[in-house]
Amino acid sequence: MNDAPLLPLLQRIAGALERLAPAVAAEVLDEHVRRLAAGGASVLIVEQRARAVLAISDLTYVLGGGEVRMRGTPAELGASPDFIESFLGGGRGRGSGTLAP
């Protein structure tokens, strides 16, 4: 049997890694998550940086006001005008990170 936890939680890890070493933050996060997943674990990432999560996730949930506001694969969310505007900035810089109810 695998000794890996069934659901490790990575909370706001992208921001912490970027402060320590911006050039390798995405690579470290990707490698860590993929290693956990390869060991049979599902990984729950709580993160405000949408791009970091989309780059490594199979399925993403967007929470707002304690409710699931959006759900989808990175491709589905990346094609959603609401998601792009709210979390990726709609091409005008950084998004607000909020999704109106």
C-alpha positions in Angstrom: 0.0 0.0 0.0 1.1 3.5 -0.7 2.0 5.7 2.3 1.2 9.0 0.5 -1.7 10.9 2.0 -4.9 10.6 0.1 -5.6 14.3 -0.2 -2.6 16.6 0.6 -3.5 20.3 0.8 -1.2 22.9 -0.8 -2.3 26.3 0.3 -1.1 29.5 -1.3 2.1 27.7 -2.3 2.6 29.5 -5.7 2.9 32.9 -4.0 5.4 31.6 -1.4 7.5 29.9 -4.0 7.5 33.0 -6.3 8.9 35.1 -3.4 11.7 32.6 -2.8 12.7 31.9 -6.4 10.4 33.3 -9.1 12.4 31.6 -12.0 11.7 28.1 -10.6 8.4 28.4 -8.8 6.2 26.9 -11.5 8.6 24.1 -12.1 8.8 23.2 -8.4 5.0 23.3 -7.9 4.4 21.2 -11.1 7.0 18.6 -10.1 5.7 18.3 -6.5 2.0 18.0 -7.6 2.8 15.5 -10.3 4.9 13.4 -7.9 2.1 13.3 -5.4 -0.5 12.4 -8.1 1.8 9.7 -9.5 1.8 8.2 -6.0 -1.9 7.8 -6.1 -2.9 11.0 -4.2 -5.4 13.5 -5.2 -4.1 17.0 -4.5 -6.2 19.9 -3.3 -4.6 23.3 -4.1 -5.9 26.4 -2.5 -4.4 29.3 -4.5 -5.3 32.8 -5.7 -3.0 32.7 -8.7 -5.2 31.2 -11.4 -2.4 30.8 -14.0 -0.3 28.7 -11.6 -3.2 26.4 -10.9 -4.4 26.1 -14.5 -0.9 25.1 -15.5 -0.9 22.0 -13.3 -4.5 21.0 -12.7 -6.7 18.4 -14.3 -9.9 19.9 -12.8 -10.4 23.4 -11.2 -13.1 24.7 -8.9 -13.5 28.5 -8.4 -15.1 29.4 -5.1 -16.7 32.7 -4.1 -18.8 33.5 -1.1 -18.5 30.0 0.1 -20.0 28.5 -3.1 -18.7 26.9 -6.2 -19.0 29.6 -8.9 -17.2 27.8 -11.7 -15.9 24.3 -12.4 -14.0 22.9 -15.4 -10.8 21.7 -16.9 -8.1 24.3 -17.6 -9.1 24.3 -21.3 -12.8 24.9 -20.4 -12.0 27.7 -17.9 -9.5 29.2 -20.2 -12.2 29.5 -22.9 -14.7 31.1 -20.5 -15.1 34.9 -20.9 -16.3 35.2 -17.3 -13.2 33.3 -16.0 -10.8 35.3 -18.2 -12.3 38.6 -17.2 -12.4 37.8 -13.5 -9.2 35.8 -12.9 -6.9 36.4 -15.9 -7.6 40.1 -16.3 -9.3 39.9 -19.7 -6.1 40.9 -21.4 -6.0 44.2 -19.5 -3.6 43.2 -16.7 -4.5 41.4 -13.5 -8.0 40.2 -12.9 -9.9 41.2 -9.7 -10.0 37.6 -8.5 -13.7 37.9 -7.7 -16.6 36.4 -9.6 -19.9 38.1 -9.0 -22.8 35.9 -7.9 
